[in-house]
């Protein structure tokens, strides 16, 4: 079976987000003062070949924990669907 994973990785809310601060500042310099607290993260999509959904979820978890997300600084969420 083939699955499609959509992964969102964001910095932990308690940590400073320098990219988010820069984007917030840039938007406010453009006159968009009503926008504040921008957070910048990563969106990753991938396809997985697995026997079932549980196996696919385990592979996504492993990929996130071992490579895609720095768990000290980032959290992640994902959605998985069969294709």
SELUMSE-784437 format. One record per residue (C-alpha): residue number from 1; x, y, z. Coordinates in nm, 4 decimals. Example, Ala and Ser with C-alpha at 12.3 -4.5 7.8 and 13.67 -1.06 7.14 Angstrom:
BEGIN
+------+----------+----------+----------+
| firo |       c1 |       c2 |       c3 |
+------+----------+----------+----------+
|    1 |   1.2300 |  -0.4500 |   0.7800 |
|    2 |   1.3670 |  -0.1060 |   0.7140 |
+------+----------+----------+----------+
This chain:
BEGIN
+------+----------+----------+----------+
| firo |       c1 |       c2 |       c3 |
+------+----------+----------+----------+
|    1 |   0.0000 |   0.0000 |   0.0000 |
|    2 |   0.1125 |   0.3554 |  -0.0659 |
|    3 |   0.0499 |   0.6436 |   0.1749 |
|    4 |   0.0939 |   1.0187 |   0.1508 |
|    5 |   0.2182 |   1.2019 |   0.4617 |
|    6 |   0.1830 |   1.5748 |   0.5172 |
|    7 |   0.4083 |   1.6883 |   0.8031 |
|    8 |   0.4048 |   2.0274 |   0.9794 |
|    9 |   0.7109 |   2.1141 |   1.1871 |
|   10 |   0.7066 |   2.4241 |   1.4058 |
|   11 |   0.9363 |   2.5716 |   1.6694 |
|   12 |   0.8162 |   2.5169 |   2.0265 |
|   13 |   0.6030 |   2.8098 |   2.1425 |
|   14 |   0.8317 |   2.8790 |   2.4379 |
|   15 |   1.1323 |   2.9356 |   2.2092 |
|   16 |   1.2192 |   3.2499 |   2.0205 |
|   17 |   1.1574 |   3.2273 |   1.6462 |
|   18 |   1.4053 |   3.4634 |   1.4724 |
|   19 |   1.2569 |   3.3962 |   1.1272 |
|   20 |   0.9089 |   3.4662 |   1.2566 |
|   21 |   1.0263 |   3.7906 |   1.4186 |
|   22 |   1.1890 |   3.9003 |   1.0913 |
|   23 |   0.8706 |   3.8250 |   0.8952 |
|   24 |   0.6584 |   4.0068 |   1.1561 |
|   25 |   0.8865 |   4.3098 |   1.1335 |
|   26 |   0.8819 |   4.3034 |   0.7524 |
|   27 |   0.5035 |   4.2878 |   0.7411 |
|   28 |   0.4722 |   4.5744 |   0.9875 |
|   29 |   0.7198 |   4.7789 |   0.7791 |
|   30 |   0.4830 |   4.7232 |   0.4860 |
|   31 |   0.2005 |   4.8777 |   0.6871 |
|   32 |   0.0399 |   4.5529 |   0.8004 |
|   33 |   0.0437 |   4.6453 |   1.1693 |
|   34 |  -0.2528 |   4.4205 |   1.2488 |
|   35 |  -0.0327 |   4.1100 |   1.1901 |
|   36 |   0.1734 |   3.9952 |   1.4877 |
|   37 |   0.3435 |   3.6870 |   1.6355 |
|   38 |   0.4346 |   3.5192 |   1.3061 |
|   39 |   0.5923 |   3.1738 |   1.3500 |
|   40 |   0.7858 |   3.0134 |   1.0643 |
|   41 |   0.8063 |   2.6362 |   1.0295 |
|   42 |   0.8463 |   2.3641 |   0.7699 |
|   43 |   0.5940 |   2.1716 |   0.5641 |
|   44 |   0.7152 |   1.8365 |   0.4308 |
|   45 |   0.5281 |   1.5884 |   0.2147 |
|   46 |   0.6389 |   1.2370 |   0.1357 |
|   47 |   0.5110 |   0.9050 |   0.0111 |
|   48 |   0.5567 |   0.5795 |   0.1989 |
|   49 |   0.5236 |   0.2200 |   0.0890 |
|   50 |   0.3914 |   0.0139 |   0.3817 |
|   51 |   0.1817 |  -0.2941 |   0.4547 |
|   52 |  -0.0791 |  -0.0971 |   0.6511 |
|   53 |  -0.1544 |   0.2415 |   0.8051 |
|   54 |   0.0034 |   0.1530 |   1.1395 |
|   55 |   0.3327 |   0.0624 |   0.9678 |
|   56 |   0.3220 |   0.3841 |   0.7663 |
|   57 |   0.2623 |   0.5883 |   1.0826 |
|   58 |   0.5583 |   0.4183 |   1.2502 |
|   59 |   0.7794 |   0.5103 |   0.9532 |
|   60 |   0.6666 |   0.8734 |   0.9614 |
|   61 |   0.7315 |   0.8886 |   1.3374 |
|   62 |   1.0784 |   0.7417 |   1.2886 |
|   63 |   1.1612 |   0.9856 |   1.0066 |
|   64 |   1.0460 |   1.2827 |   1.2137 |
|   65 |   1.2320 |   1.1758 |   1.5268 |
|   66 |   1.5561 |   1.0762 |   1.3536 |
|   67 |   1.5894 |   1.3415 |   1.0836 |
|   68 |   1.3063 |   1.5790 |   1.0000 |
|   69 |   1.2414 |   1.7481 |   1.3357 |
|   70 |   1.4781 |   1.8613 |   1.6074 |
|   71 |   1.2666 |   1.7584 |   1.9052 |
|   72 |   1.4599 |   1.9852 |   2.1416 |
|   73 |   1.3466 |   2.2920 |   1.9467 |
|   74 |   1.0558 |   2.1749 |   1.7304 |
|   75 |   0.7273 |   1.9891 |   1.7494 |
|   76 |   0.5592 |   1.8082 |   1.4636 |
|   77 |   0.2175 |   1.6906 |   1.3522 |
|   78 |   0.1271 |   1.4875 |   1.0492 |
|   79 |  -0.1646 |   1.3592 |   0.8524 |
|   80 |  -0.1481 |   1.0308 |   0.6666 |
|   81 |  -0.3753 |   0.9149 |   0.3878 |
|   82 |  -0.3778 |   0.6187 |   0.1563 |
|   83 |  -0.3214 |   0.6965 |  -0.2129 |
+------+----------+----------+----------+
